[in-house]
Amino acid sequence: MEKLFKGVDCKILKSTEKNIYNGDLEYDSRKIKPGDIFVALKGAVVDGHKYIDKAIERGAIAILASEEVDLKDEVGYFLIDDLRGKLGVLASNFYDHPEKKLKIIGITGTNGKTTTTYLVEQILGENRVARLGTVEYKIGDEIIEAPNTTPESLDIIKMSKKAVDKGLDYLVMEVSSHGLTSGRVDMLSFDVAVFTNLTPEHLDYHKDMEDYFKAKKILFEKLKDKKNGVVNIDDPYGKRIYNEFGGITYSLNETADLDNKLIDEIKPTLLGKFNMYNLLAAIGVGKILGIDIENIKTKAKQVKGAPGRFESVPVEKNFKIIVDYAHTGDALENILQGIKDLKNKGKIITVFGCGGDRDKTKRPVMAAVAEKYSDLVIVTSDNPRTEDPSIIIEDILKGFKTKNYILEIDRKEAIKKAVLKAEKDDIILIAGKGHETYQILGTTKIHFDDREIAIEATKELKEVK
């Protein structure tokens, strides 16, 4: 156990000679196997200390706790202050520091993180990269469901070990502000950091934009070489990052290390101005990691985006349907500008809602953006969670200046209404959920996929004249 606690203050409440620590670390009591060590994490909703008995019943032979507990026979107890914050170091010690055997790329910002991880993976070589983010965690050929954009520190270390065991070279990950401030990446040192942009989001969690920015900046403070950043200088917060840390710059509005000249040279098949930002960021990562520039250009020409990001729904109609995860005003504006560039004739019909129990300030902002770029807006539910959907919609409606919208609380019906109103050459945007295959109503998660609903709705249509 001495190895486990290296660099971590620990109070031994109880230790026995019979303990043989040859299992795994687990914070979920349901996953405990005989010989494992149970980490009793205390969160905002679940307190792991309440599951110590269950962990022992399943064979846990030691408990890591952050508060005094009743001691049981034949089980070791170790008390650690700020257990969640120190879990990454404990896990790294326990699994022999697998993260140090990988080149780690962290991508932070409000928008573009997910797509950029996919692009980086393609440029570096899919058979060489482990990818962690909002859509999924991918370790070689293994896909793991992603409950958080940035996993718990213990999970990051376990997946790093898997990546090393599979012979992978890189770990590319989305690094959220929550992940940075909660200690989930405290045990990591990054080889490359990317800053995409910063727009209002998570202001229910951060007190203001400056606090949000400081959280994002932590990633650059964790660089092994402070100049190994890739920074969007079209964003004012990006300029601040660059002025403090240096690095490779990218821009579509001014001269930078990576700019429009490179895009014109590559002529990528990827669509949308916002995706050109993501592509330049991914190219910057490749350059810092020493990938041959001609190899980078070849791959950049044919890269594909992430699921649920500007994703075209395959329907046999004479109008288009696009699904996107955009759930902030800035992200929605980027997508709608991209759609406007694609559209020759026809209308833009936008379907969107806002999540419940989340930042309320963005609701009228998203409405104003949708109204600005759309010929028709259908306002509906997103993931209302425990908030009344009608209250969420009331907040959204404050952003409209006209009455050029339809209200339909039921998201399925809203999508169907959009399809029914579509005519030749129209483009329907279904925004907010993207890759998600669920909807959260109250505390219940039900199956719901915007893409499936859209396809189903078009099958019910007669051919649009």
C-alpha positions as CSV (number, residue, x, y, z in Angstrom):
1,M,0.0,0.0,0.0
2,E,3.0,2.3,0.4
3,K,3.1,2.7,-3.4
4,L,-0.5,3.7,-3.6
5,F,-0.2,6.6,-1.1
6,K,3.0,8.1,-2.6
7,G,2.6,11.9,-2.6
8,V,-0.8,11.7,-0.8
9,D,-1.4,12.3,3.0
10,C,-3.2,9.3,4.4
11,K,-4.3,8.4,7.9
12,I,-4.4,4.7,8.5
13,L,-7.6,3.9,10.5
14,K,-7.1,0.2,10.2
15,S,-4.8,-2.2,8.4
16,T,-4.5,-6.0,8.7
17,E,-1.8,-8.4,7.7
18,K,-4.4,-10.5,5.9
19,N,-5.0,-7.8,3.3
20,I,-3.6,-8.7,-0.1
21,Y,-4.0,-5.8,-2.5
22,N,-4.1,-7.5,-5.9
23,G,-7.3,-6.3,-7.4
24,D,-8.5,-3.0,-8.8
25,L,-9.6,0.4,-7.6
26,E,-13.3,1.0,-7.9
27,Y,-15.6,3.8,-6.9
28,D,-18.8,1.9,-7.9
29,S,-19.7,-0.7,-5.3
30,R,-21.5,-2.7,-8.0
31,K,-18.3,-3.3,-9.8
32,I,-16.4,-4.6,-6.8
33,K,-14.7,-8.1,-7.1
34,P,-12.9,-10.0,-4.4
35,G,-9.6,-8.4,-3.7
36,D,-10.6,-4.9,-4.9
37,I,-10.2,-1.6,-3.1
38,F,-13.3,0.5,-2.8
39,V,-13.1,4.3,-3.1
40,A,-15.9,5.9,-1.2
41,L,-16.4,9.1,-3.2
42,K,-18.7,11.7,-1.9
43,G,-20.5,13.6,-4.6
44,A,-23.3,16.1,-4.9
45,V,-25.9,13.4,-5.4
46,V,-24.3,10.1,-4.3
47,D,-22.3,9.5,-1.2
48,G,-20.0,6.4,-1.6
49,H,-19.7,6.0,2.2
50,K,-23.2,4.7,2.2
51,Y,-22.1,1.8,0.0
52,I,-19.1,0.6,2.0
53,D,-21.0,-2.4,3.5
54,K,-22.1,-3.5,0.0
55,A,-18.6,-3.2,-1.3
56,I,-17.3,-5.4,1.6
57,E,-20.1,-7.9,0.9
58,R,-18.8,-8.1,-2.7
59,G,-15.2,-8.8,-1.5
60,A,-13.5,-5.4,-1.1
61,I,-10.5,-5.8,1.2
62,A,-9.7,-2.1,1.8
63,I,-11.7,1.1,1.9
64,L,-10.5,4.6,1.0
65,A,-12.7,7.2,2.7
66,S,-12.8,10.9,3.2
67,E,-14.7,10.8,6.5
68,E,-14.6,8.6,9.7
69,V,-16.6,5.4,9.2
70,D,-17.5,2.3,11.3
71,L,-14.7,-0.2,11.1
72,K,-15.4,-3.8,10.0
73,D,-13.1,-6.8,10.8
74,E,-10.6,-8.0,8.3
75,V,-10.9,-4.9,6.1
76,G,-8.3,-2.0,5.9
77,Y,-9.5,1.6,6.2
78,F,-7.6,4.6,5.0
79,L,-8.7,8.2,5.6
80,I,-7.8,10.8,2.9
81,D,-8.9,14.4,2.9
82,D,-10.2,15.6,-0.5
83,L,-10.4,12.1,-1.8
84,R,-11.9,13.0,-5.1
85,G,-9.2,15.6,-5.8
86,K,-6.5,13.1,-5.0
87,L,-8.0,10.1,-6.7
88,G,-6.1,10.7,-9.9
89,V,-2.7,10.6,-8.1
90,L,-3.8,7.5,-6.2
91,A,-4.9,5.8,-9.4
92,S,-1.8,6.7,-11.2
93,N,0.3,5.3,-8.4
94,F,-1.8,2.1,-8.2
95,Y,-1.6,1.4,-12.0
96,D,2.1,2.3,-12.4
97,H,1.6,5.7,-14.1
98,P,0.3,4.5,-17.6
99,E,-0.5,8.1,-18.6
100,K,3.2,8.9,-18.6
101,K,3.6,6.4,-21.5
102,L,1.3,8.3,-23.8
103,K,1.4,11.7,-25.6
104,I,-1.6,13.5,-24.2
105,I,-3.5,16.1,-26.1
106,G,-6.2,18.2,-24.2
107,I,-8.8,20.2,-26.1
108,T,-10.8,22.9,-24.2
109,G,-13.2,25.7,-25.1
110,T,-17.0,26.1,-25.3
111,N,-17.6,24.8,-28.9
112,G,-15.7,22.5,-31.3
113,K,-14.0,20.2,-28.7
114,T,-15.7,17.0,-29.8
115,T,-15.2,17.5,-33.6
116,T,-11.6,18.5,-33.0
117,T,-10.8,15.3,-31.1
118,Y,-12.2,13.3,-34.1
119,L,-10.1,15.3,-36.5
120,V,-7.0,15.0,-34.4
121,E,-7.5,11.2,-34.2
122,Q,-7.7,11.0,-38.0
123,I,-4.6,13.1,-38.6
124,L,-2.5,11.2,-36.0
125,G,-3.8,7.8,-37.2
126,E,-6.9,6.0,-35.8
127,N,-4.9,2.9,-34.9
128,R,-2.6,5.0,-32.7
129,V,-5.1,7.1,-30.7
130,A,-7.3,6.7,-27.6
131,R,-10.1,9.3,-27.7
132,L,-12.2,10.6,-24.7
133,G,-15.1,13.0,-25.1
134,T,-18.8,13.8,-25.1
135,V,-19.9,11.2,-27.7
136,E,-17.9,8.2,-26.5
137,Y,-14.6,6.9,-25.1
138,K,-12.7,5.0,-27.7
139,I,-9.7,2.8,-26.8
140,G,-8.4,1.1,-29.9
141,D,-11.4,-1.0,-31.2
142,E,-13.2,-0.7,-27.9
143,I,-16.1,1.8,-27.5
144,I,-17.2,2.8,-24.0
145,E,-20.3,4.8,-23.1
146,A,-19.4,8.4,-22.0
147,P,-21.3,9.6,-18.9
148,N,-19.1,12.7,-18.7
149,T,-17.2,14.8,-21.3
150,T,-14.1,14.5,-19.1
151,P,-14.1,11.1,-17.2
152,E,-13.4,10.7,-13.5
153,S,-9.7,10.7,-12.8
154,L,-9.7,6.9,-12.0
155,D,-11.4,6.1,-15.3
156,I,-8.8,8.2,-17.2
157,I,-6.0,6.3,-15.6
158,K,-7.7,2.9,-16.3
159,M,-8.3,3.8,-19.9
160,S,-4.8,5.1,-20.2
161,K,-3.6,1.7,-19.0
162,K,-5.8,0.0,-21.7
163,A,-4.4,2.3,-24.3
164,V,-0.8,1.4,-23.3
165,D,-1.6,-2.3,-23.2
166,K,-3.0,-2.0,-26.7
167,G,0.1,-0.3,-28.0
168,L,-1.5,3.1,-28.6
169,D,0.7,6.2,-28.7
170,Y,-1.7,9.1,-28.1
171,L,-4.5,10.1,-25.8
172,V,-6.7,12.9,-27.1
173,M,-9.4,14.2,-24.8
174,E,-11.9,16.9,-24.4
175,V,-11.1,18.8,-21.2
176,S,-14.2,20.5,-19.7
177,S,-14.1,23.4,-17.2
178,H,-15.8,21.0,-14.7
179,G,-13.0,18.5,-15.3
180,L,-10.3,21.1,-14.8
181,T,-11.8,22.6,-11.6
182,S,-12.9,19.3,-10.0
183,G,-9.4,17.7,-10.1
184,R,-10.2,15.0,-12.7
185,V,-7.0,15.8,-14.6
186,D,-4.8,16.9,-11.8
187,M,-2.5,13.8,-12.3
188,L,-1.9,14.6,-16.0
189,S,0.7,16.6,-17.7
190,F,-0.3,17.6,-21.3
191,D,1.9,17.4,-24.4
192,V,-0.4,19.6,-26.4
193,A,-3.3,21.9,-25.4
194,V,-5.9,23.4,-27.8
195,F,-8.1,26.4,-27.0
196,T,-11.1,26.6,-29.4
197,N,-13.1,29.6,-28.1
198,L,-15.1,30.9,-25.1
199,T,-18.7,32.0,-25.2
200,P,-21.4,32.1,-22.5
201,E,-22.1,28.6,-21.2
202,H,-22.1,26.9,-17.8
203,L,-22.7,30.2,-16.0
204,D,-24.9,28.2,-13.6
205,Y,-21.6,26.6,-12.5
206,H,-19.1,29.5,-13.0
207,K,-19.9,32.8,-11.4
208,D,-19.0,34.8,-14.6
209,M,-17.1,34.6,-17.8
210,E,-13.8,35.5,-16.1
211,D,-14.2,32.6,-13.7
212,Y,-15.0,30.4,-16.7
213,F,-11.9,31.6,-18.5
214,K,-9.7,30.9,-15.5
215,A,-11.0,27.4,-15.4
216,K,-10.1,26.8,-19.1
217,K,-6.7,28.4,-18.6
218,I,-5.7,25.6,-16.1
219,L,-5.2,23.3,-19.1
220,F,-2.3,25.5,-20.4
221,E,-0.8,25.7,-17.0
222,K,-0.5,21.9,-17.1
223,L,1.5,21.8,-20.3
224,K,4.9,20.1,-20.1
225,D,6.1,22.8,-22.5
226,K,4.1,26.0,-22.1
227,K,4.6,26.9,-25.8
228,N,2.9,23.7,-27.0
229,G,-0.5,25.3,-27.2
230,V,-2.7,25.7,-30.3
231,V,-4.8,28.8,-29.9
232,N,-7.7,30.4,-31.8
233,I,-6.7,34.1,-31.9
234,D,-10.1,35.1,-33.5
235,D,-11.4,34.7,-30.0
236,P,-10.6,37.5,-27.5
237,Y,-10.0,34.9,-24.8
238,G,-7.7,33.0,-27.2
239,K,-5.6,36.1,-27.7
240,R,-5.2,36.3,-23.9
241,I,-4.1,32.7,-23.8
242,Y,-1.6,33.3,-26.6
243,N,-0.3,36.5,-25.0
244,E,0.4,34.6,-21.8
245,F,1.7,31.2,-23.1
246,G,2.6,31.6,-26.8
247,G,2.1,28.6,-29.1
248,I,0.8,28.0,-32.6
249,T,-2.0,30.4,-33.6
250,Y,-4.9,29.8,-36.0
251,S,-7.4,32.2,-37.5
252,L,-9.8,32.7,-40.3
253,N,-9.9,36.5,-39.9
254,E,-6.3,37.5,-39.8
255,T,-2.8,36.3,-40.6
256,A,-1.7,33.5,-38.2
257,D,0.5,30.4,-38.2
258,L,-2.4,28.5,-39.6
259,D,-5.0,30.5,-41.5
260,N,-7.1,30.7,-44.7
261,K,-4.2,30.2,-47.0
262,L,-3.8,26.7,-45.7
263,I,-7.5,26.0,-46.0
264,D,-7.4,27.2,-49.7
265,E,-4.4,24.9,-50.3
266,I,-6.0,21.8,-48.7
267,K,-9.5,22.3,-50.1
268,P,-11.1,20.0,-47.5
269,T,-14.3,18.1,-48.1
270,L,-15.4,19.0,-44.5
271,L,-18.2,21.7,-44.6
272,G,-18.8,24.8,-42.6
273,K,-16.7,27.7,-41.4
274,F,-16.8,26.5,-37.9
275,N,-15.3,23.2,-39.0
276,M,-12.4,25.1,-40.7
277,Y,-11.5,26.3,-37.2
278,N,-11.7,22.8,-35.9
279,L,-9.5,21.5,-38.8
280,L,-6.8,24.2,-38.3
281,A,-6.7,23.3,-34.6
282,A,-6.2,19.6,-35.4
283,I,-3.5,20.5,-38.0
284,G,-1.7,22.5,-35.3
285,V,-1.7,19.4,-33.0
286,G,-0.2,17.4,-35.7
287,K,2.6,20.0,-36.3
288,I,3.5,20.1,-32.6
289,L,3.7,16.4,-32.5
290,G,6.1,16.3,-35.4
291,I,3.8,14.7,-38.0
292,D,5.0,15.4,-41.6
293,I,3.2,18.4,-43.0
294,E,2.5,16.8,-46.4
295,N,1.0,13.8,-44.5
296,I,-1.1,16.2,-42.5
297,K,-2.4,18.0,-45.6
298,T,-3.3,14.7,-47.3
299,K,-5.3,13.5,-44.3
300,A,-6.9,17.0,-43.7
301,K,-8.4,17.0,-47.2
302,Q,-10.6,14.0,-46.4
303,V,-11.3,14.0,-42.7
304,K,-14.9,13.5,-41.5
305,G,-16.6,15.2,-38.5
306,A,-18.1,13.8,-35.4
307,P,-21.5,12.1,-35.0
308,G,-24.3,14.5,-34.3
309,R,-22.1,17.5,-35.4
310,F,-23.5,19.0,-38.6
311,E,-24.7,15.5,-39.4
312,S,-26.8,15.0,-42.5
313,V,-29.8,12.7,-41.9
314,P,-30.1,10.2,-44.8
315,V,-33.6,10.8,-46.1
316,E,-34.9,10.3,-49.7
317,K,-36.6,13.6,-50.0
318,N,-35.9,16.8,-52.0
319,F,-35.1,18.7,-48.8
320,K,-32.2,18.2,-46.3
321,I,-32.3,17.5,-42.6
322,I,-29.2,18.3,-40.4
323,V,-28.8,17.3,-36.8
324,D,-26.4,19.2,-34.5
325,Y,-25.5,19.3,-30.8
326,A,-25.5,23.1,-30.8
327,H,-26.9,24.1,-27.4
328,T,-25.5,27.6,-27.0
329,G,-26.1,30.8,-28.9
330,D,-22.7,30.9,-30.4
331,A,-22.8,27.2,-31.5
332,L,-26.2,27.7,-33.0
333,E,-25.1,30.8,-34.9
334,N,-22.1,28.9,-36.3
335,I,-24.3,26.1,-37.5
336,L,-26.9,28.3,-39.0
337,Q,-24.3,30.4,-40.8
338,G,-22.9,27.2,-42.2
339,I,-26.4,26.2,-43.4
340,K,-26.9,29.6,-44.9
341,D,-23.7,29.2,-46.9
342,L,-25.0,25.8,-48.2
343,K,-28.5,27.0,-49.1
344,N,-29.2,28.1,-52.7
345,K,-33.0,28.2,-52.6
346,G,-35.6,27.2,-50.1
347,K,-36.1,28.0,-46.4
348,I,-34.3,27.3,-43.2
349,I,-36.5,25.6,-40.6
350,T,-34.9,25.4,-37.1
351,V,-36.1,23.1,-34.3
352,F,-34.6,23.7,-30.9
353,G,-35.2,23.8,-27.2
354,C,-33.0,24.3,-24.1
355,G,-32.0,21.9,-21.3
356,G,-33.6,22.2,-17.9
357,D,-31.7,22.7,-14.6
358,R,-29.0,24.5,-16.6
359,D,-27.8,28.0,-17.4
360,K,-31.0,30.0,-18.1
361,T,-29.2,33.1,-19.5
362,K,-28.6,31.4,-22.9
363,R,-32.3,30.6,-23.6
364,P,-33.4,34.0,-25.1
365,V,-30.0,34.3,-26.8
366,M,-30.6,31.1,-28.7
367,A,-34.0,32.3,-29.6
368,A,-32.6,35.5,-31.1
369,V,-30.0,33.6,-33.1
370,A,-32.6,31.1,-34.4
371,E,-34.9,33.9,-35.4
372,K,-32.1,35.8,-37.2
373,Y,-31.1,33.0,-39.5
374,S,-34.3,30.9,-39.9
375,D,-37.4,31.4,-42.0
376,L,-39.4,29.4,-39.3
377,V,-38.5,28.3,-35.8
378,I,-40.2,25.5,-33.9
379,V,-39.6,25.9,-30.2
380,T,-39.7,22.6,-28.2
381,S,-38.1,20.6,-25.4
382,D,-34.6,19.5,-25.1
383,N,-33.7,17.6,-21.9
384,P,-36.1,19.3,-19.5
385,R,-34.9,17.2,-16.5
386,T,-36.7,18.3,-13.4
387,E,-37.7,21.8,-14.7
388,D,-41.2,22.4,-16.2
389,P,-40.8,22.5,-20.0
390,S,-43.3,25.3,-20.3
391,I,-41.2,27.5,-18.0
392,I,-38.1,26.8,-20.1
393,I,-40.0,27.8,-23.2
394,E,-41.2,31.0,-21.6
395,D,-37.6,31.9,-21.0
396,I,-36.8,31.1,-24.7
397,L,-39.6,33.2,-26.0
398,K,-38.2,36.3,-24.4
399,G,-35.6,36.4,-27.1
400,F,-38.0,36.6,-30.1
401,K,-38.8,39.9,-31.7
402,T,-41.4,38.5,-34.1
403,K,-44.1,35.8,-33.9
404,N,-42.4,33.7,-36.6
405,Y,-42.3,30.6,-34.5
406,I,-44.4,27.6,-33.5
407,L,-44.6,26.2,-30.0
408,E,-44.6,22.4,-29.6
409,I,-43.5,21.1,-26.3
410,D,-43.3,17.4,-27.4
411,R,-40.0,17.2,-29.3
412,K,-41.1,14.2,-31.4
413,E,-44.1,16.2,-32.6
414,A,-42.0,19.3,-33.2
415,I,-39.7,17.3,-35.5
416,K,-42.7,15.9,-37.4
417,K,-44.1,19.4,-37.8
418,A,-40.8,20.6,-39.3
419,V,-40.8,17.7,-41.8
420,L,-44.5,18.4,-42.7
421,K,-43.7,22.0,-43.4
422,A,-40.6,21.3,-45.5
423,E,-40.7,21.9,-49.2
424,K,-38.2,21.5,-52.1
425,D,-34.7,22.8,-51.3
426,D,-35.5,23.6,-47.7
427,I,-33.0,22.7,-44.9
428,I,-34.3,21.6,-41.5
429,L,-31.9,22.0,-38.6
430,I,-32.7,19.9,-35.5
431,A,-30.4,21.4,-32.8
432,G,-29.5,20.7,-29.2
433,K,-29.1,17.0,-28.8
434,G,-26.9,15.8,-31.8
435,H,-25.5,12.4,-31.0
436,E,-27.6,11.8,-27.9
437,T,-29.9,8.8,-28.0
438,Y,-31.9,9.7,-25.0
439,Q,-34.1,12.4,-23.5
440,I,-34.2,13.2,-19.8
441,L,-37.7,13.8,-18.4
442,G,-37.7,14.5,-14.7
443,T,-35.1,12.0,-13.5
444,T,-36.0,9.4,-16.1
445,K,-33.9,8.8,-19.2
446,I,-35.9,7.5,-22.2
447,H,-34.7,6.4,-25.6
448,F,-34.9,9.3,-28.0
449,D,-32.8,10.0,-31.2
450,D,-33.5,13.1,-33.3
451,R,-32.2,11.2,-36.4
452,E,-34.5,8.3,-35.9
453,I,-37.5,10.6,-35.4
454,A,-36.7,12.6,-38.5
455,I,-36.4,9.5,-40.7
456,E,-39.6,8.1,-39.3
457,A,-41.4,11.4,-40.0
458,T,-40.2,11.5,-43.6
459,K,-41.5,8.0,-44.2
460,E,-45.0,9.2,-43.2
461,L,-44.8,12.0,-45.8
462,K,-46.1,11.9,-49.3
463,E,-43.5,13.1,-51.8
464,V,-43.0,16.8,-51.5
465,K,-44.0,18.5,-54.8
